[in-house]
Amino acid sequence: MKPTNVLLLDLNPACDLGGSLREVLESGSNAQISLKHEAVENSELSSSWTNALPGILSRVKPAVIFLVSPGNVLKHVKSLFHSLRSLLPHPPVVTVSNVDQRGELSEVYKHGVEDIFTPPFNPVEVNLRLQKLLEQTCDGQTLAHNLQPQEEELSSRGNYAKPLIGQSASFLAAVRKLPNIAISDDTVLISGETGTGKEVCARNIHQLSNRASGNFLPVNCGAFPEQLIESELFGHERGAFTGAVAPNPGLIREAEGGTLFLDELDSLPLAAQSKLLRFLQEKEYRPVGSTKTRIADVRIIAATNVNIAAAVEAGRIRRDLYYRLTTFQVELPPLRERSEDIRLLAAHFLARTANKLRKNVNGFSSDALYKLCLYEWPGNLRELESVVKRAVTLAEHSIIHSYDLSLPDLGKKSYQERKDDFVREWERREIIALLIAHRGNVCRAAAAAMMDPRVMRERIRKLGVDPDDYRPNGFNDDSFQ
């Protein structure tokens, strides 16, 4: 297969930024990529680079462009897209700049930029993000720039995976291992709260694997009645049960050569878990009502939003199945633990929605970003995307303000007042936990907290906590050990 051209357009070759990224891209040793490094001398008073750009683009015909711009990022992005409009369909563009240029992030997204890289460059992260850009590209046209209705259709067929976006340490620790996991054909268990992107993660593993040309079939195990889930997974013969008027091949057979994603694994009945375990061990299964054993080549990726170890202890998940599924484990962090990614994700959701609706909405005000970052996001990425979509859809201005966001109002409290509220609530929970643990005995609770009992009593009084609420009926302090 002919390698895909990737253009590294370096506007300041004297700076080592482009050279550093080139070393990282070349270290990936990806035979599918042909890296073209074009250096163009640039100055604020010269248009030499825009004059040279048409020749470079027509010669290289890149599928992805890295724009190395240590100077005025926004100016260079505008010039680049002006030339692209008349030369070739838009390829994804990644701006490469120093950390002090991050303030222009929302603005460069407005002009069609897909991603932004800043040093230091992590080889695994860079190549993973490049791979996702290439997957969105088809004959030089990117789905992200031309959001058409067929995106949903592609997603349902497993031929499209949304990008994994983030730069926080907890997020990168989770996704950095995905390319290596994808190479294997073993089972994967993805855990994380609702809305953290477990299915997106599973789709990315599928797309990075040698099964990418096969189907990706997602199954919500909790969406089927207990008596039907086994039939849906493994199929059934005609007449196998009341209502089985025609044979059903089952999802495992439909996923042949591809990946089957089992979401809400803890909702899978134990009988179906037993059959799934045998399939994982032997690649064999029997449709309901059949006497014949069938074989299928399918990779299983499972996911759950509950504490998997606790579910095993409670008997909701078979222990032997748990051991079989956890060849590889990926734990996705909740959004509240990766707050530094909120701005990136919000800008991404804003650009996608604005492009789809063809609305001139291109950024967030400082008060809106502050509100987004302070909120705890119990619904995680799914909730953030919903909030941004609603804000963009109803926005009457080009900038999203805090009042456009359907989030709880922060009020007029100062930083110190909010800090005091937080500390007070933390202290209240801590003291209640101590009183519960020590049956309402203030002296023992104070000793456990290494606090003077008089101080403990005073704090209890100010917090409005009643120790009697945490003493069992008939409890005698002297009998407690």
Residue pairs with C-beta under 8 A, 6 or more apart in sequence:
1 32
3 31
3 32
3 33
3 34
4 32
4 33
4 34
4 63
4 64
4 134
4 137
5 34
5 36
5 60
5 61
5 62
5 63
6 25
6 33
6 34
6 35
6 36
6 62
6 63
6 64
6 65
6 66
6 130
7 36
7 38
7 56
7 57
7 60
7 62
7 64
7 65
7 66
8 18
8 21
8 22
8 25
8 35
8 36
8 37
8 38
8 66
8 68
9 38
9 40
9 53
9 56
9 65
9 66
9 67
9 68
9 80
10 17
10 18
10 37
10 38
10 39
10 40
10 68
11 40
11 42
11 49
11 67
11 68
11 69
11 70
11 71
11 76
12 18
12 42
12 68
12 69
12 70
12 71
13 19
13 39
13 40
13 41
15 68
15 70
17 68
17 70
17 96
17 97
17 98
17 119
18 37
18 39
18 68
18 96
20 119
20 121
21 66
21 68
21 96
21 117
21 121
21 126
22 35
22 37
24 121
24 122
24 123
24 126
24 127
25 33
25 35
25 66
25 126
25 127
25 130
26 35
27 123
28 123
28 126
28 127
28 130
30 127
32 134
33 130
33 134
36 60
36 62
38 56
38 60
40 48
40 49
40 52
40 53
40 56
41 48
41 49
42 48
42 49
42 71
42 76
44 71
44 72
49 76
49 79
50 79
50 82
50 83
53 79
53 80
53 83
54 83
54 87
57 83
57 84
57 87
57 88
58 87
58 88
61 88
61 140
62 91
63 91
63 92
63 134
63 137
63 140
64 91
64 92
64 93
64 94
64 130
64 133
64 134
64 137
65 80
65 91
65 92
65 93
65 94
66 94
66 96
66 117
67 76
67 77
67 80
67 93
67 94
67 95
67 96
68 96
68 97
69 76
69 77
69 95
69 96
69 97
69 101
70 97
70 98
73 95
73 97
73 101
73 104
73 108
74 104
74 107
74 108
74 111
76 95
77 93
77 95
77 108
77 111
77 112
77 113
78 111
80 93
81 90
81 93
81 111
81 112
84 90
84 91
88 140
89 139
89 140
89 141
90 112
90 141
90 142
90 145
90 146
91 137
91 140
91 142
92 114
92 115
92 133
92 136
92 137
92 142
92 144
92 145
93 112
93 113
93 114
94 113
94 114
94 115
94 116
94 117
94 129
94 133
95 108
95 113
95 115
95 116
95 117
96 116
96 117
96 118
97 116
97 117
97 118
98 118
98 119
99 118
99 119
101 118
102 116
102 118
105 116
105 343
105 344
105 347
106 343
106 347
106 350
106 362
106 363
106 364
107 362
107 363
108 116
109 347
109 348
109 350
109 351
109 362
110 351
110 354
110 362
110 363
112 145
114 133
114 136
114 142
114 144
114 145
115 129
115 133
115 163
115 165
117 126
117 129
122 172
122 176
124 176
124 179
125 172
125 175
125 176
127 179
128 164
128 175
128 176
128 178
128 179
128 208
129 163
129 164
131 179
131 208
132 161
132 163
132 164
132 204
132 207
133 142
133 163
135 160
135 161
135 207
136 142
136 143
136 144
136 160
136 163
143 151
143 154
143 160
144 163
144 352
145 355
147 352
147 355
147 356
151 160
154 160
155 162
155 203
157 215
157 216
158 203
158 206
158 214
158 215
158 216
158 217
158 258
158 259
159 216
160 203
161 200
161 203
161 204
161 206
161 207
162 200
162 203
163 348
164 175
164 178
164 197
164 200
164 201
164 204
165 341
165 344
165 345
165 348
166 172
166 175
166 338
166 341
166 344
166 345
167 340
167 341
167 344
168 333
168 337
168 338
168 339
168 340
168 341
170 333
170 337
170 338
171 332
171 333
171 338
171 341
174 201
174 330
174 331
174 332
174 333
175 201
175 204
175 330
177 328
177 330
178 201
178 204
178 205
178 208
178 330
179 208
181 188
181 205
181 328
181 330
182 204
182 205
182 206
182 207
182 208
182 209
183 209
183 210
184 327
184 328
185 209
185 211
185 299
186 299
186 327
186 328
187 280
187 299
187 300
187 301
187 302
187 324
187 325
187 326
187 327
187 328
188 202
188 205
188 300
188 301
188 302
188 325
188 327
188 328
188 329
188 330
189 265
189 301
189 302
189 303
189 304
189 308
189 325
189 326
189 328
189 329
189 330
190 198
190 201
190 202
190 301
190 302
190 303
190 304
190 329
190 330
190 331
190 332
191 198
191 303
191 304
191 305
191 308
191 329
191 330
191 331
191 332
192 198
192 303
192 305
192 331
192 332
192 333
192 334
193 305
193 332
193 334
193 380
194 305
194 379
194 380
194 382
195 335
195 379
195 380
195 381
195 382
195 383
196 332
196 333
196 334
196 335
196 380
196 381
197 332
197 380
197 381
198 263
198 303
198 305
198 332
199 218
199 261
199 263
199 303
201 330
201 332
202 216
202 218
202 259
202 261
202 301
202 303
203 216
203 261
205 259
205 301
206 212
206 216
206 258
206 259
206 261
206 299
206 301
209 259
209 299
211 257
211 258
211 259
211 299
213 257
214 255
214 256
214 257
214 258
214 259
215 254
215 255
215 256
215 257
215 258
215 259
216 255
216 258
216 259
216 261
217 251
217 254
217 255
217 258
217 259
217 260
217 261
218 261
218 263
219 232
219 233
219 251
219 260
219 261
219 262
219 263
220 263
220 264
221 229
221 262
221 263
221 264
221 265
221 266
221 267
221 268
222 263
222 264
222 267
223 264
224 232
226 269
227 241
229 268
229 269
229 272
230 269
230 271
230 272
230 275
230 288
231 240
231 241
231 244
231 248
231 250
231 287
231 288
232 248
232 250
232 251
233 250
233 251
233 252
233 272
233 275
233 276
234 250
234 252
234 275
234 279
234 285
234 286
234 287
234 288
235 247
235 248
235 249
235 250
235 252
235 253
235 287
235 288
235 290
236 244
236 247
236 248
236 250
236 287
236 288
236 289
236 290
237 244
237 247
237 287
237 288
237 289
237 290
238 244
238 245
238 246
238 247
238 289
239 245
239 289
240 287
240 288
240 289
240 290
241 288
241 289
244 288
244 289
247 287
248 287
249 287
250 287
251 260
252 260
252 279
252 285
252 296
252 298
253 294
253 296
255 296
255 298
256 296
256 297
256 298
257 297
257 298
258 298
258 299
259 298
259 299
259 300
259 301
260 298
260 299
260 300
260 301
261 301
261 302
261 303
262 268
262 276
262 300
262 301
262 302
262 303
263 302
263 303
263 304
264 303
264 304
264 305
265 302
265 303
265 304
265 317
265 325
266 304
266 306
266 308
266 311
266 316
266 317
268 276
268 317
270 318
273 317
273 318
273 321
274 318
275 285
275 286
276 300
276 321
277 318
277 320
277 321
277 324
278 284
278 285
279 285
279 296
279 300
280 300
280 321
280 324
280 325
281 324
283 295
283 296
283 297
283 298
284 293
284 294
284 295
285 293
285 294
285 296
286 292
286 293
286 294
287 294
300 325
302 325
304 311
308 317
308 322
311 317
312 318
312 319
312 322
334 377
334 380
335 341
335 342
335 345
335 377
335 380
335 381
335 384
336 376
336 377
339 373
342 369
342 372
342 373
342 377
342 384
343 364
343 369
343 372
343 373
345 381
345 384
345 385
346 364
346 369
346 372
346 384
346 388
347 363
347 364
349 384
349 385
349 388
349 389
350 361
350 362
350 363
350 364
350 388
350 392
350 400
353 359
353 361
353 388
353 389
353 392
353 393
354 360
354 361
354 362
354 392
357 392
357 393
359 392
359 393
359 395
360 398
361 392
361 395
361 397
361 398
361 399
361 400
362 398
362 399
363 398
363 399
363 400
364 372
364 399
364 400
365 399
365 400
365 401
365 402
367 401
367 402
368 399
368 400
368 401
368 402
368 404
368 405
370 402
370 410
371 402
371 405
371 407
371 410
372 384
372 387
372 405
372 407
374 410
375 407
375 408
377 383
377 384
379 386
387 405
387 406
387 407
388 400
390 406
391 400
391 404
391 405
391 406
392 400
394 404
395 404
402 410
410 418
413 421
424 463
427 459
427 463
428 463
428 465
430 449
431 445
431 449
431 456
431 459
431 460
431 463
431 465
432 465
432 470
434 445
434 448
434 449
435 441
435 442
435 445
435 465
435 467
435 470
436 470
437 445
437 448
438 444
438 445
438 448
438 480
439 470
439 471
439 472
439 475
439 477
439 480
440 467
440 468
440 469
440 470
440 471
440 475
441 467
441 471
441 477
441 480
442 453
442 456
442 457
442 460
442 467
443 453
444 480
445 456
446 452
446 453
446 455
446 456
447 453
449 456
460 467
